[in-house]
Every structure is written in C-alpha cells, then in structure tokens.
Amino acid sequence: MLPEQSIEFRYDTQLLIEGENLDEDEINDYIIENFVGDSLLAVGDEELIKIHYHTNEPWKVLEYCRTLGEIYDIVIEDMDRQARGLQG
C-alpha cells in the first residue's frame, strides 16, 4: 500500500484573460513574485492570455487577473479532493 500523498497546492486554477497590450512575461513574473504556488503557465498574445496555476489561494490570482482585463472560462479544481476520490 502506498503512503497517502500530500498535495502542497490544492487548487488547479485556469482562466483566460482578454484585454489590450497584455504581456505574458510580465503576468508570469507578477504571479511568481506575489502568489505562492507552482506549475505556472501564462501563455498567449497581447489580447488573450491563458493562465494555469496550482495555488492554495485561487481567488487572489483571479483578483489580479481581473485588473488586466475580462476574465472568463474560469476553472478551479480541488486536486486534493480528486486524489482522495481516486483512492476511495
């Protein structure tokens, strides 16, 4: 039997940001410097950026992204709950 794994960052947070003059590098750097998490992807162009991030505080990421433009296609999945479901 395998030991139960602890998930350091519970929420898989994904969303799209639609705006003007978006810079994926600036967004990436801001998220890394201001929010605790891992597995960050911030990819896109000046008008549309896709964010994927594992964090324990997804609402903070959403609040920041909302300052950049319209956010939509928001998905927040509880990876701890998923992991427990697979074991049960």
LINZIMO-V948058 format. One line per field, one symbol per residue. ss: DSSP state (a for helix, b for strand, c for the rest). phi: phi as a letter, one per 30 degrees, with the letter a starting at -180 (. if undefined). burial: b if it has 16 or more other C-alpha atoms within 10 Angstrom, else e. A space follows every 10 residues. Layout:
ss->???
phi->???
burial->???
This chain:
ss->cccccccccc bbbbbbbbcc cccaaaaaaa aaaaccbbbb bbbbcccbbb bbbbbccaaa aaaaaacccb bbbbbbbbaa aaaaaaac
phi->.ddddccdcd cdcbacccab hdbddddedd dddcbdlahd bbblbdcbbc cbacacbddd dddddddcld cahdbbcddd dddddddc
burial->eeeeeeeebb bbbbbbbbbe ebbbeebeee beeeeebeeb bbbbeeebbb bbbbbbebee bbeebeebbe beeeebeebb eeeeeeee
